[in-house]
Amino acid sequence: MKQLATVAVVSLLLAGSISGQAPKRALTVEDYYRIKTIGDAQLSPNGQWVSYSLSTRIEDDNTTSTETYVVNADGSGTARRITHAGNNVASPRWTDDNLLSYTLAARVPSAIFIGGPATDARAPRANGARWKVAVDTPNATPVEAPAVPAGVTSADGKWIAQAKDGARSTPAAPAATEFEQRHADRFKGRTFDWMRFQADGQDYPTPDPRLRPAAEITIATVEGGTPKAITSLGMRPANVAWHPNGTVIAFTADEGWKNEQGYEHPDIYTVTTEGKVSRLTTDGYAWSSLAYSSDGRFLLAERTFGTDMIIKQRLNHGGSDDLILKSTAGGADINLTASWDLEPNAPRWSPDGRYVYFTAEKGGTTHLFRVAARADASVEQVTQGERRLNAITFDKAMTRIAYTVGTYDSPSELWTAGIDGKGERQLTNVSADIRAEIGITKTEQLTWKSNDGTAIEGWLTQPYGYDRTKGPYPLVVFNHGGPHSAVGYGFNFKQQYFAANGYFVLDTNFRSSTGYGDAFKWGTWGAWGTKDGQDVVSGIDHVLAAYPVDRARVATMGHSYGGFMTNWLITQYPDRFAAAASGAGISNWFSDYGTADIYRTKETEFFGAPWDERAIARMIAQSPLMQAGKVRTPTLFIQGEMDQRVPYEEGEQMYFAIKRQGVPAKMIQYAGQPHGISGHWNNVHRMLNELKWIDSYVKKGSATSTSARQ
């Protein structure tokens, strides 16, 4: 049977219009199901192949169909779809000998439902069996791949180390009389006595974390056999890393992991294969991402401020995220990023141990960086350009990289380049048909000065068919979540949908966003909404001064922190917005504490719990509910029924507060949905209703209210 089905890669279409070509049409909401997403790119160890998954949204049953492809890393030939007995496969991975390993695919449900029946069609998931096939052999027959032992393999390939759970303890049921037991059996509620009883996206209450079993470091030969425990610490190790000499293992563990009153602050430990344990850190930082250099001279680790450290030291800021080299010979630590003000992610050694490579956000971009493994080194940016490089993967020798590229103009495509960022090649063009047919509108980068002179970056997407002489146009302002995250280069269907319906769309990286340094990231500490709200409004003023936008027809929207920002803006600037759509936004910091699954944000960035004198005034001042009497903006509230990150009551309180004053308001509650409302049907339903709500107030009576198909 044929296992490799050949699919031609569509040739790259020229950007821009062709003389005599019919105008491209506006994007419609139906196009949501036409967008294909490239993900899970994997470069083969020998650097010759890149595998990737191609996902398609299926409207009929609310699932996602996934296909797996391989393509030559040098850009030659055509991409080939990998099938097994004519069916799609999933989860592509490469074996050490450059065979492609995969699982049998099944359509994946697009929504998570909690605490109630699902309303989507849940296709069965594939089983965990893996197969492997030689992709460079035509019509190769796949064979079943043996199960890969869990854990980390030693440099010589002979041993496997892992943190292995012990037996889970189950408390004995208390003694009860027959009468008591009958009533216990009749009980239909919930009983719990642990503090961390909730976690968004999980059933309520979550299992008692105190009953998690301890884990120990074990080693075993790769051929199998009974694992041998080499620690007896009674903790839960993570970040396991072998020393290249095969006699020492580094790991992180938190001695206070059972203390539900404290926050995690894992330290670094080492253990010899004979069981001798050493503790390397006791400084209160949180340590992760351990890896030894190839010569064994250094242990690389990522270090961040622990939440306990921030609270105990009563800091008015968070900390930096740094890459630290710990000398295995006992020398002083080397901070590789001490003079570099961004945040490193996914660090890894070069094979020769000379450099550490990592990715980082830089403004609205994401790129690959490196730093030499010495004290006086400076961080170098490897890749360049106004774009986001996502899911970077390396060959074994680290001579090549593969990645997807995000831009505002197109869904992501797959690219490859040398480890130095040179010799780039685009390997796929799966969205060529979308770009050829649909008029994806232009997005330009903006910078402006906020009230206090701080430079702010944002992006403005033009309305479909934009003609400066035909303005003024309406504007919708998007607010991102987090708050410690960032928006940037990447295709955003919802923003293009609003643009297709006649709106300018403004996206801002306000204060608290990542990618602009620590001072910018922590600039809203103690006053969420104040400076970042000024950043947004100053951005609106910048757009109003430079573009044909109608000041009376501006709307704002966002989800999570973007929902809070929306709630905040309509209380602080009641005359600036004609309409708003607030998704999962906090309105009351007092009620949020104890009902949300992340209380740490209040205990750090608000300086304490609701009974702490330093926190009380801040929580009052920064709660939109406390200033809801100012709201005049018609607002749509959107919330997941089972949201435990921003509980449903947060949206409900704000909805009632403005409804009580006669301000138009509407609530949409998505059944069984957690904080990140998911599911294709939900996403489309939400976009339709957000546009309809904002249109009804922003375009009412407007001569420019003609919109594309909704």
Secondary structure, DSSP 8 states (H G I E B T S, - for coil): ---EEE--------SS--TT----B---GGGGGG-EEEEEEEE-TTSSEEEEEEEEEETTTTEEEEEEEEEETTS-S--EEEEETTEEEEEEEE-TTS-EEEEE---EES----SS---S-------S-EEEE-TTSTT---EE-----SSEE-TTS-EEEEEEE------------HHHHHHHHH--S-----S----TTS-SS---GGGS--EEEEEEETTEEEEEE-----B--EEEEE-TTSSEEEEEE-TTTT-TTS----EEEEEETT--EEE---SSEEEEEEEE-TTSSEEEEEEEE-HHHHHHTT-SS----EEEEEETTS---EETTTT--S--EEEEE-TTSSEEEEEEEETTEEEEEEEESSTT---EE-S-SSSEEEEEEE-TTSSEEEEEEE-SSSS-EEEEEETTS-S-EE---TTHHHHHHB----EEEEEEE-TTS-EEEEEEE--TT--GGG--EEEEEEE-SSSS----SS--HHHHHHHHTT-EEEEEE-TT-SSS-HHHHTTTTT-TTHHHHHHHHHHHHHHHHHS-EEEEEEEEEEETHHHHHHHHHHHH-TTT-SEEEEES----HHHHTTTSS-THHHHHHTSS-TTSHHHHHHHHHT-GGGGGGG--S-EEEEEETT-TTTTHHHHHHHHHHHHHTT--EEEEEETT--SS---HHHHHHHHHHHHHHHHHHHSTT-TT------
